[in-house]
Amino acid sequence: MSPQSNCSATEPGLQIVADISSGELVGEGIQRVTRAIKDMKGIFRDEKSRQSLSQDAVVYRVQAVYPVGEGEEGGLFWGTTFIEPGMVGDEYFMTKGHFHANRHRGEYYMTVTGRGALILMDENRRTTFEPMHPGSLHYIRANTAHRVANIGESVLAFWACWPSDAGHDYDSIASLGFSARLRKVNGIATLVEEP
């Protein structure tokens, strides 16, 4: 592969370019989802602070490529997540977080730009986090809930690759949450256990 600023994946009828300097995906068939403050009710601990922010402010957006049907065994999906810098109370802007619906599936994340924290929780509700920085590669094991927070001053962008039959279980996190929250304590990103 030549050292250009992008790479491409080719399938019959699929031509996608991934810009390695920004993480942006360009091409036909890219699915896009945006989550604004108004979509994040119940995610942050300080609901009053969330309500005080502009409800249309973007927290994160996702671009994804699905070359096979969702739930189809044997395929892989690829996506980029972009998390804006920002705070809700003492918590950083972050993704909703999920387990995989098929708990036996893992995933890879690779940081493209910015600084972040990959928050991981196993099925025994033990929560840890890994620092994310450009070039950092993160393997998310099966049976592990995951979410990402932007702890920097600029957009955090990371690529993800996951099995097409993994699915997403957001409901478990929506009802029980993570056992710890990543909060800014004395200027430092710190995991604080939930009561």
N, C-alpha and C positions, 0 to 999 in steps of 0.2 A: 504494500500500500504506500502510495506517495505521501509525503508529509504536507498535505494540503490542510486547509482549515475545515474540511468536512469529510464525511464518509457516507456511503450510500448503501442501501439494502435493496436488492432487486428480487422481486417475485413476479410471476406473470401478472401484469396489471398493477404492480406496486413499485413505485419509485419514490423513495424517501431519502432526503438528505438531512443528516444530523450535523449541525454546526458545533464543532468541538470547542469553540471559544465562548459560546453562549448557552449551548444546550438546546437551542430552538430546533424543532423538526419542521421541515418544509416538504410539501408534496401533497398528493391527493389521498383522500381516505383517512386523514388524521382526525381522530376524535378529540374534542376539546371540552373541558369542564372547568368552570371557575367557581370558587367558593369565596363569598364575601362575608363580612361581619354578620349580616342578617342570617346567613346559613350556618352559623357556628354556635347557636344556642345550645347550652348544656356542655360545651366543650371546655370552656375556661371556668375557673373557680369563682371569679368575680363577675357575676352576671350584670351587676350595676355598671361596672366599667365597660363591659361589652356593649350595653345598651346606650352608653353615652357617646360612643364612637359613631362616625358616619356609617350607616348600615350598608351603604353601597361600596365601602372601601374593600378592595380585594385583599384577601388574606393569602390565598394561593390559587394557582391554576395548573392544570395538567394537560399535556398533549400525549396521546397514545396511539399506537399502531396495533391493529388486531388483524393479522394476516389469515387467521382461522377463526372459527366461531368460538365465542366464549363458552367454556365448559368442555370443549373438544380436547380430548387427551392427545398428547404428543406435540402440541404447538408451543410457541413462545410468544409473549407480548413484549413490547418495548415502549417506554414512555419517559417523558421528562416532567418533573414537578418544579415549579418556580414558586418559592415562598417569599413574600415581601417582608422587609424589615418592619418591626412594629411590636407593640406591647398591648396586652389587655391586663390592666392592673400590673402585677409583677411577673406575669407569664408572657413568654415570647409568642409571636405569631407561630402557629404550628398547623399541621394537618390533623384531620379528625382521628386518624389511627384506626387500625383494624387487625384482626386475625385473618388468616385465609379461611374461607368456608371449608375447603379441603385442607384440614390442619396439617396434613403430611407434605405440604409443599413449601419450599424455601423460595428465596428471592435474592437478587443482587441489587445494590445501590452503588453508584459511583458519582462522587461530587464533581461538578463541573466548575461552578463559581460560588463564591461566598463562604460563610462560616456557619456551621449548624451543629445540631446534636441529633443523632439517631437514638430514639428512646425505645428500648426493648423490654418486653415483659413476658416471662415464661408462664406456663399454665399453673404454676404454683404461686403466681402473682409477685414474683421477684423481679423488680425493675432496675435496669441499669441504663447507661447511655454511652455512646461512642462519639467522640468529636469528629466532625466532618469538615474537610477543607479540600481545595481543588486537588484532584487526583486520588483522594482517599476512596478505597474500595471496601464495601461492607457486605458481608454474607449474613443474611437473615435466616436463621435456622427454621425448620418446620416447627409447628406448635408454639410460635412466638408472635405476640402482638407487636406492632411497630407503628411509630409515628415519628415525624421529624419536626424540629423547631429551628427557626432561623435566629441564631444568637449574635449575628453580625449587624453591620450598618448598611449592607447592600443586599440585593436579591440573592437568595440561595437557590441554585439550580442543581438538580441531580438527576441522573439517568437511572432507570429501573428496568430490570429484565425479570419476568416471572412466567411460570407455566400457565398455559391457556386454560387449564382446568383448576386453577387455584381458587378463584372466586374471592369475594370479600365479605367478611362478617363484621359489619360496623355496629350491629345491634348489641353484641356483647360488651363493646367498649362504651356505647351510649348508655347502657344500663348500669354497668359496674365501674367504668373508668379504669385508669391505670392505678396501681398501688402507690405511685409517687408522681409528683408533678415537677417539671423543670421550671424553677423560678429564679428570678434575678435577686440574689442575696448579697448585699454589699458589693454590687457591681459584677458578681460572678454567677454564671449559670450553675445552679445547684439543684440536685434532686432532693425534694422534700417529701417525706412519706405522708400519705393521706391518713387522717385519723380513722 
